[in-house]
Amino acid sequence: MDDKGIVSIAVENIYQHPDNPRKDLGDLSELSDSIKKKGVMQNLTVIPGHWDEKLEWHEEGYTLIIGHRRCAAAKMAGLKELPCRIVDDMSKKDQVSTMLEENMQRNDLTIWEQANGFQMMLDLGDTEAQIAEKTGFSKTTIRHRLNIAKLNPKELQKKEKDENFQLTLKDLYELEKIEDVKTRDKVLKAATDSRDLVWKAKQAVTEETKARNKKLFAELFKKAGIKKAPDGAENERYSGKWDILQSWQLDKEEAPKSLKKFKEGALWVVFWGSEIAVIAPAKKQKKGLSEYEIKEKEKAKAKKELKQRHKTLYAEIDRFLMGIITKEISPLKEDVELYKALTLASIKGNVDYYRGDLANFYSGKGLYELEKDDPEKYKEFLEWEKNLSPLHLAIAHMTSIKKCEMYNYNVEYHQDSAGKVKAIVDFLARYGFSVSDEEKQMLDGTHELYRKRV
């Protein structure tokens, strides 16, 4: 590149670069006032020639590489000429990387502008390693930004400009976990705010995991000669019509490399969209059992199934609560409305907070057990507890919901007990927590395992 030194150039002969990563120059009034008083304190960098609005090249004039805001503010201030450094033979790749680096150093770019800038450098032939070397960003950060660049630019910019949405890079990283780009765009468009985006993104990832695992299992079953169950079997999980030979959770477990040998006539089915199972026609009931004994046996089986599902749900809630308390999950703004919701959830949940619960959360041991067995860990706990906000302490009250069963002695839906759990789940939804369709059915009483009142 040939540097011709500093010269004065008429402002009407200086043009904005069409590929400037920064599309919005922001409020220029303060900078313009400063230039009126002091003039332009730092020269601009330009290249000879310019592109017009139709992106056709002209040899006349000059195109800005560094100083887009200063140039626009100087025009507002009424300056006629600006000090410029003219650089010849700068490649398109070098032009983009220079503009990108300048803006990034000043934190001038929005998330989308930064992502778009990296994509331009990639399109011009730079590798991720070269972009990292030129900009000083890590390869991981660059990879994240390139994934952001795949999103619908209009929708992303719309969310960025919406002050109520409060879009963050952390939110976009959650969105990035969705493999299908079209699904990412749908989630981004449908989200009403930052937390809703994270919630919807996690749900979309779960659905992708289920679909991917279902396909893997179907291929595995085909190789093993296990056929799909007839239509309607998916609604007969607790009908007594089928024996469950083995089952897996599609949203949590991957298909094994091989299957154990199942008896002849085994079939496969997906129950409630999340559980995939190998089933076979149920064995006939032993003769001699009375109708009462049969019902009691069915009730005991349903109770066992519900208890296990409750245990799974409460473990998920505990993990989520721990994420909030340890601040891995970002806290909500601690305002009046939030505390109203928290108080309502706590009252409905009828939960009590004990320091022992918090100690158990932190170390897996009760308070006195921790103090006795591990004094150093106990000191760490006390310091950690001291720094918790009132919100985090209040959320710790919710840990006792794991003791609550949503059914009565007769395995009928217990509205009051379930309402306590639902109040907590509804509150945690504000943080992005979500439950499966089957868990929703447990909470609202429509699950097939609940026995109907006679």
C-alpha positions as CSV (number, residue, x, y, z in Angstrom):
1,M,0.0,0.0,0.0
2,D,1.3,3.5,-0.9
3,D,0.7,6.2,1.7
4,K,0.6,9.7,0.1
5,G,0.7,11.6,3.5
6,I,-1.8,14.1,4.9
7,V,-3.7,16.4,2.4
8,S,-6.9,18.6,2.7
9,I,-9.8,17.2,0.7
10,A,-13.2,19.0,0.1
11,V,-16.0,17.3,2.0
12,E,-18.2,16.9,-1.1
13,N,-15.5,14.7,-2.6
14,I,-15.4,12.3,0.4
15,Y,-17.8,9.3,0.3
16,Q,-18.9,6.7,2.9
17,H,-17.7,3.2,2.3
18,P,-20.6,0.9,1.2
19,D,-19.2,-2.0,3.2
20,N,-18.6,-0.1,6.4
21,P,-19.6,-2.6,9.1
22,R,-21.2,0.2,11.1
23,K,-24.4,1.1,9.4
24,D,-25.8,3.4,12.0
25,L,-23.4,6.3,12.9
26,G,-25.5,7.2,15.9
27,D,-26.1,10.6,17.4
28,L,-23.5,13.0,15.9
29,S,-24.6,16.2,17.7
30,E,-22.0,16.2,20.5
31,L,-19.2,15.4,18.1
32,S,-20.4,18.0,15.7
33,D,-20.4,20.7,18.4
34,S,-16.8,19.7,19.4
35,I,-15.6,20.0,15.8
36,K,-17.2,23.4,15.5
37,K,-15.1,24.6,18.5
38,K,-11.9,22.7,18.0
39,G,-11.9,21.5,14.4
40,V,-11.0,17.9,13.3
41,M,-8.2,16.8,15.7
42,Q,-7.4,13.5,13.9
43,N,-7.1,13.0,10.2
44,L,-9.3,10.6,8.2
45,T,-8.0,7.7,6.1
46,V,-9.3,7.4,2.5
47,I,-8.6,5.6,-0.8
48,P,-8.8,7.2,-4.3
49,G,-12.2,6.7,-6.1
50,H,-15.7,5.9,-4.8
51,W,-18.8,3.7,-5.3
52,D,-22.1,5.3,-6.2
53,E,-25.5,4.3,-4.8
54,K,-25.7,1.6,-7.4
55,L,-22.3,0.3,-6.3
56,E,-20.7,1.3,-9.6
57,W,-17.0,2.3,-9.3
58,H,-15.8,5.8,-10.2
59,E,-12.2,7.1,-10.3
60,E,-13.1,10.5,-9.0
61,G,-13.4,11.4,-5.3
62,Y,-12.3,9.5,-2.3
63,T,-13.8,6.7,-0.1
64,L,-13.5,6.7,3.7
65,I,-11.8,3.9,5.4
66,I,-11.3,5.4,8.9
67,G,-13.4,8.4,10.2
68,H,-17.0,7.8,9.0
69,R,-18.4,9.5,12.1
70,R,-15.9,12.4,12.1
71,C,-16.7,13.1,8.4
72,A,-20.5,13.1,8.9
73,A,-20.2,15.3,12.0
74,A,-17.8,17.7,10.2
75,K,-20.4,18.1,7.4
76,M,-23.0,18.9,10.1
77,A,-20.6,21.4,11.6
78,G,-20.3,23.1,8.2
79,L,-16.6,22.4,7.5
80,K,-15.5,22.6,3.9
81,E,-12.3,20.6,3.9
82,L,-11.0,17.7,6.1
83,P,-7.4,16.4,6.7
84,C,-7.0,13.0,5.1
85,R,-4.4,10.4,4.7
86,I,-4.6,8.9,1.2
87,V,-3.7,5.2,0.8
88,D,-3.3,3.6,-2.6
89,D,-3.6,-0.1,-3.5
90,M,-5.6,-1.2,-0.5
91,S,-7.4,-4.5,-1.2
92,K,-11.1,-4.9,-0.5
93,K,-10.2,-7.4,2.2
94,D,-7.8,-4.9,3.9
95,Q,-10.4,-2.2,3.6
96,V,-13.1,-4.2,5.4
97,S,-10.7,-5.6,8.1
98,T,-9.3,-2.0,8.8
99,M,-12.8,-0.6,9.2
100,L,-13.9,-3.5,11.4
101,E,-10.8,-3.3,13.6
102,E,-11.2,0.5,14.1
103,N,-14.9,0.2,15.1
104,M,-14.3,-2.8,17.4
105,Q,-11.6,-1.1,19.3
106,R,-14.0,1.7,20.1
107,N,-16.9,-0.7,20.8
108,D,-18.8,1.1,18.1
109,L,-20.5,-1.8,16.5
110,T,-23.8,-3.5,17.3
111,I,-23.9,-7.3,17.6
112,W,-25.3,-7.6,14.1
113,E,-22.8,-5.1,12.6
114,Q,-19.9,-7.0,14.2
115,A,-21.2,-10.3,13.0
116,N,-21.8,-9.0,9.5
117,G,-18.2,-7.5,9.4
118,F,-16.7,-10.9,10.2
119,Q,-18.9,-12.5,7.5
120,M,-17.6,-10.0,5.0
121,M,-14.0,-10.8,5.9
122,L,-14.8,-14.5,5.5
123,D,-16.5,-13.9,2.1
124,L,-13.4,-12.0,1.0
125,G,-11.2,-15.0,1.6
126,D,-9.9,-14.7,5.2
127,T,-9.9,-17.8,7.4
128,E,-11.1,-17.7,11.0
129,A,-7.5,-17.8,12.1
130,Q,-6.6,-14.7,9.9
131,I,-9.7,-12.8,11.2
132,A,-8.6,-13.6,14.8
133,E,-5.1,-12.3,14.0
134,K,-6.3,-9.1,12.4
135,T,-9.0,-8.2,15.0
136,G,-7.6,-9.6,18.2
137,F,-10.7,-11.7,18.8
138,S,-10.5,-15.4,19.7
139,K,-11.6,-18.0,17.2
140,T,-14.4,-19.0,19.5
141,T,-15.8,-15.5,19.5
142,I,-15.5,-15.2,15.8
143,R,-17.3,-18.5,15.3
144,H,-20.1,-17.2,17.5
145,R,-20.4,-14.0,15.5
146,L,-20.4,-15.9,12.2
147,N,-23.3,-17.9,13.5
148,I,-25.1,-14.7,14.4
149,A,-24.5,-13.4,10.9
150,K,-26.7,-16.3,9.6
151,L,-29.7,-14.9,11.3
152,N,-32.3,-12.8,9.5
153,P,-30.6,-9.3,9.6
154,K,-33.9,-7.3,9.6
155,E,-35.3,-9.3,12.6
156,L,-32.0,-9.1,14.5
157,Q,-31.6,-5.4,14.1
158,K,-35.3,-4.9,15.1
159,K,-34.6,-6.7,18.4
160,E,-31.4,-4.8,18.9
161,K,-33.2,-1.5,18.6
162,D,-36.0,-2.5,20.9
163,E,-35.0,-1.2,24.4
164,N,-37.6,-3.4,26.1
165,F,-36.2,-6.5,24.5
166,Q,-32.7,-6.1,26.0
167,L,-31.0,-8.5,23.6
168,T,-27.6,-9.8,24.8
169,L,-24.8,-12.0,23.3
170,K,-25.6,-14.6,25.9
171,D,-29.1,-14.8,24.5
172,L,-27.8,-15.2,21.0
173,Y,-25.5,-18.0,22.1
174,E,-28.5,-19.9,23.4
175,L,-30.1,-19.3,20.0
176,E,-27.0,-20.6,18.3
177,K,-27.5,-24.0,20.0
178,I,-30.4,-24.6,17.6
179,E,-29.0,-26.5,14.6
180,D,-31.5,-25.4,12.0
181,V,-31.0,-21.7,11.0
182,K,-34.7,-21.4,9.9
183,T,-35.8,-22.5,13.3
184,R,-33.4,-19.9,14.9
185,D,-35.1,-17.2,12.8
186,K,-38.6,-18.4,13.8
187,V,-37.6,-18.3,17.5
188,L,-36.0,-14.9,17.2
189,K,-39.1,-13.5,15.5
190,A,-41.5,-15.0,18.0
191,A,-39.7,-14.0,21.1
192,T,-41.2,-11.1,23.1
193,D,-38.2,-10.3,25.2
194,S,-34.7,-11.6,26.2
195,R,-35.9,-14.3,28.6
196,D,-38.6,-15.5,26.3
197,L,-36.0,-15.9,23.6
198,V,-33.8,-18.1,25.9
199,W,-36.9,-20.2,26.9
200,K,-38.0,-20.7,23.3
201,A,-34.4,-21.5,22.2
202,K,-34.1,-24.2,24.9
203,Q,-37.4,-25.7,23.9
204,A,-36.4,-25.7,20.2
205,V,-33.1,-27.5,21.1
206,T,-35.1,-30.1,23.0
207,E,-37.3,-30.7,20.0
208,E,-34.3,-31.0,17.7
209,T,-32.7,-33.5,20.2
210,K,-36.0,-35.5,20.3
211,A,-36.3,-35.6,16.5
212,R,-32.7,-36.5,16.0
213,N,-32.8,-39.3,18.6
214,K,-36.1,-40.6,17.3
215,K,-34.5,-41.1,13.8
216,L,-31.5,-42.8,15.3
217,F,-33.7,-45.2,17.4
218,A,-35.9,-45.9,14.4
219,E,-32.8,-47.0,12.4
220,L,-31.6,-49.1,15.3
221,F,-35.0,-50.8,15.6
222,K,-35.1,-51.5,11.9
223,K,-31.8,-53.3,12.0
224,A,-33.0,-55.3,14.9
225,G,-36.2,-56.3,13.0
226,I,-38.5,-54.5,15.5
227,K,-41.5,-52.9,13.8
228,K,-43.4,-49.8,14.7
229,A,-46.5,-50.3,16.9
230,P,-49.9,-49.8,15.3
231,D,-51.5,-46.3,15.3
232,G,-53.0,-45.4,18.7
233,A,-50.5,-47.3,20.8
234,E,-48.8,-44.0,21.7
235,N,-52.0,-43.2,23.7
236,E,-52.0,-46.5,25.6
237,R,-49.0,-46.1,27.8
238,Y,-50.9,-46.8,31.0
239,S,-53.8,-48.8,29.6
240,G,-52.5,-52.2,30.7
241,K,-52.6,-53.3,27.1
242,W,-48.8,-53.3,26.7
243,D,-45.8,-54.4,28.6
244,I,-42.9,-52.0,28.5
245,L,-39.7,-54.1,27.8
246,Q,-37.3,-51.1,27.7
247,S,-37.7,-47.3,27.3
248,W,-35.5,-44.2,26.8
249,Q,-36.1,-40.5,27.0
250,L,-35.6,-38.9,23.6
251,D,-34.8,-35.5,25.0
252,K,-32.1,-36.8,27.3
253,E,-30.6,-40.0,26.1
254,E,-28.9,-41.0,22.8
255,A,-29.5,-44.2,21.0
256,P,-27.2,-47.0,22.2
257,K,-24.8,-48.7,19.7
258,S,-26.7,-52.0,20.0
259,L,-29.8,-53.4,21.6
260,K,-30.3,-56.4,23.8
261,K,-32.4,-59.2,22.2
262,F,-36.1,-58.7,22.7
263,K,-38.7,-61.5,22.5
264,E,-40.5,-62.2,19.3
265,G,-43.4,-59.8,18.5
266,A,-41.7,-56.8,20.2
267,L,-42.7,-53.4,18.7
268,W,-41.6,-49.8,19.2
269,V,-43.6,-46.7,20.0
270,V,-43.2,-43.1,21.1
271,F,-45.3,-42.1,24.2
272,W,-46.2,-38.5,24.7
273,G,-43.5,-37.3,22.3
274,S,-40.6,-37.8,24.7
275,E,-40.4,-41.5,25.7
276,I,-39.5,-44.1,23.1
277,A,-40.1,-47.7,24.1
278,V,-40.0,-51.3,23.0
279,I,-43.3,-52.9,23.9
280,A,-45.1,-56.2,23.6
281,P,-48.7,-57.2,24.2
282,A,-49.3,-57.4,28.0
283,K,-49.5,-60.8,29.7
284,K,-53.0,-61.8,30.8
285,Q,-53.8,-61.3,34.4
286,K,-53.5,-64.4,36.6
287,K,-56.8,-66.1,37.2
288,G,-58.2,-65.9,40.7
289,L,-57.6,-62.1,41.2
290,S,-60.6,-60.2,42.3
291,E,-61.7,-57.0,40.6
292,Y,-60.6,-55.1,43.8
293,E,-57.2,-56.8,43.7
294,I,-56.7,-55.9,40.0
295,K,-57.6,-52.3,40.7
296,E,-55.3,-52.1,43.6
297,K,-52.5,-53.5,41.5
298,E,-53.1,-51.0,38.8
299,K,-53.3,-48.2,41.4
300,A,-49.9,-49.2,42.9
301,K,-48.4,-49.3,39.4
302,A,-49.7,-45.8,38.6
303,K,-48.5,-44.5,41.9
304,K,-45.0,-45.8,41.3
305,E,-44.9,-44.3,37.8
306,L,-46.1,-40.9,39.1
307,K,-43.7,-40.9,42.0
308,Q,-40.8,-41.5,39.6
309,R,-42.0,-38.7,37.3
310,H,-42.4,-36.3,40.2
311,K,-38.9,-37.1,41.3
312,T,-37.5,-36.3,37.8
313,L,-39.4,-33.0,37.7
314,Y,-38.2,-31.9,41.1
315,A,-34.6,-32.8,40.3
316,E,-34.9,-30.5,37.2
317,I,-36.3,-27.7,39.3
318,D,-33.6,-28.1,41.9
319,R,-30.9,-27.9,39.2
320,F,-32.5,-24.8,37.8
321,L,-32.8,-23.2,41.2
322,M,-29.2,-23.9,41.9
323,G,-28.3,-22.2,38.6
324,I,-30.1,-19.0,39.7
325,I,-28.5,-19.1,43.2
326,T,-25.0,-19.6,41.8
327,K,-25.7,-16.9,39.2
328,E,-25.1,-19.2,36.2
329,I,-28.6,-18.1,35.2
330,S,-28.9,-14.3,35.0
331,P,-31.1,-12.8,37.7
332,L,-34.2,-10.8,36.8
333,K,-34.4,-7.1,37.6
334,E,-35.3,-7.0,41.3
335,D,-38.4,-4.7,41.1
336,V,-41.7,-4.5,42.9
337,E,-43.6,-6.6,40.4
338,L,-41.0,-9.4,40.6
339,Y,-41.3,-9.6,44.4
340,K,-45.1,-9.7,44.1
341,A,-44.8,-12.7,41.8
342,L,-42.2,-14.3,44.1
343,T,-44.3,-13.8,47.2
344,L,-47.4,-15.2,45.5
345,A,-45.4,-18.2,44.4
346,S,-44.0,-18.8,47.9
347,I,-47.5,-18.4,49.5
348,K,-49.1,-20.7,47.0
349,G,-46.2,-23.1,47.3
350,N,-46.5,-23.1,51.1
351,V,-42.7,-23.5,51.3
352,D,-40.3,-22.7,54.1
353,Y,-36.7,-21.7,54.0
354,Y,-34.2,-23.4,56.2
355,R,-30.4,-22.6,56.1
356,G,-29.9,-26.4,56.0
357,D,-31.6,-26.5,52.6
358,L,-29.2,-23.9,51.3
359,A,-26.2,-25.7,52.9
360,N,-27.3,-28.9,51.2
361,F,-27.7,-27.0,47.9
362,Y,-24.1,-25.8,48.3
363,S,-22.3,-28.9,49.5
364,G,-24.7,-31.8,49.5
365,K,-24.6,-31.9,53.3
366,G,-26.8,-30.4,56.1
367,L,-25.6,-27.3,57.9
368,Y,-24.4,-29.0,61.1
369,E,-23.0,-32.0,59.2
370,L,-21.0,-29.6,57.0
371,E,-19.7,-27.6,60.0
372,K,-18.6,-30.8,61.7
373,D,-17.1,-32.8,58.8
374,D,-15.6,-30.0,56.7
375,P,-14.8,-26.8,58.6
376,E,-13.1,-25.2,55.6
377,K,-16.0,-25.9,53.3
378,Y,-18.3,-24.6,56.0
379,K,-16.4,-21.2,56.0
380,E,-16.7,-21.0,52.2
381,F,-20.4,-21.6,52.5
382,L,-20.9,-18.9,55.1
383,E,-19.0,-16.4,52.8
384,W,-21.1,-17.5,49.8
385,E,-24.3,-17.2,51.8
386,K,-23.4,-13.7,52.9
387,N,-23.2,-12.5,49.3
388,L,-26.6,-13.8,48.2
389,S,-29.2,-11.2,47.3
390,P,-32.6,-11.2,49.0
391,L,-34.0,-12.6,45.7
392,H,-31.7,-15.6,45.7
393,L,-32.5,-16.3,49.4
394,A,-36.2,-16.1,48.6
395,I,-35.8,-18.5,45.7
396,A,-34.0,-20.9,48.1
397,H,-37.4,-21.2,49.9
398,M,-38.7,-23.1,47.0
399,T,-36.4,-26.2,47.5
400,S,-39.0,-27.9,49.7
401,I,-41.4,-28.5,46.9
402,K,-39.6,-31.8,46.2
403,K,-41.6,-33.2,49.2
404,C,-44.9,-32.4,47.6
405,E,-47.0,-35.1,45.8
406,M,-49.6,-34.0,43.3
407,Y,-51.9,-36.9,44.0
408,N,-53.8,-38.3,47.0
409,Y,-53.8,-41.8,48.6
410,N,-56.2,-43.0,45.9
411,V,-53.8,-41.7,43.1
412,E,-56.3,-39.0,42.2
413,Y,-55.2,-35.5,41.1
414,H,-54.8,-33.3,44.1
415,Q,-55.5,-29.8,43.0
416,D,-54.1,-28.0,46.0
417,S,-50.8,-29.9,46.1
418,A,-50.3,-29.5,42.3
419,G,-51.2,-25.8,42.6
420,K,-48.2,-25.3,44.9
421,V,-45.8,-26.9,42.4
422,K,-47.4,-25.0,39.5
423,A,-47.0,-21.7,41.3
424,I,-43.3,-22.3,41.5
425,V,-43.0,-23.6,37.9
426,D,-44.9,-20.5,36.6
427,F,-42.5,-18.2,38.5
428,L,-39.4,-20.0,37.3
429,A,-40.8,-19.7,33.7
430,R,-39.8,-16.0,34.0
431,Y,-36.2,-17.2,34.2
432,G,-36.6,-19.4,31.1
433,F,-37.6,-22.7,32.9
434,S,-39.9,-24.9,30.9
435,V,-41.5,-28.3,31.4
436,S,-42.3,-31.1,29.0
437,D,-45.9,-31.8,27.7
438,E,-46.1,-34.8,30.0
439,E,-45.1,-32.7,33.0
440,K,-47.7,-30.1,32.0
441,Q,-50.3,-32.9,32.1
442,M,-49.1,-33.8,35.6
443,L,-49.5,-30.2,36.7
444,D,-52.9,-29.6,35.3
445,G,-54.4,-33.1,36.1
446,T,-54.9,-34.4,32.6
447,H,-52.2,-37.1,32.8
448,E,-53.4,-40.6,32.1
449,L,-51.8,-41.9,35.3
450,Y,-54.2,-40.0,37.5
451,R,-57.2,-42.2,38.5
452,K,-60.6,-40.6,37.9
453,R,-62.8,-39.8,40.9
454,V,-65.8,-42.1,41.2
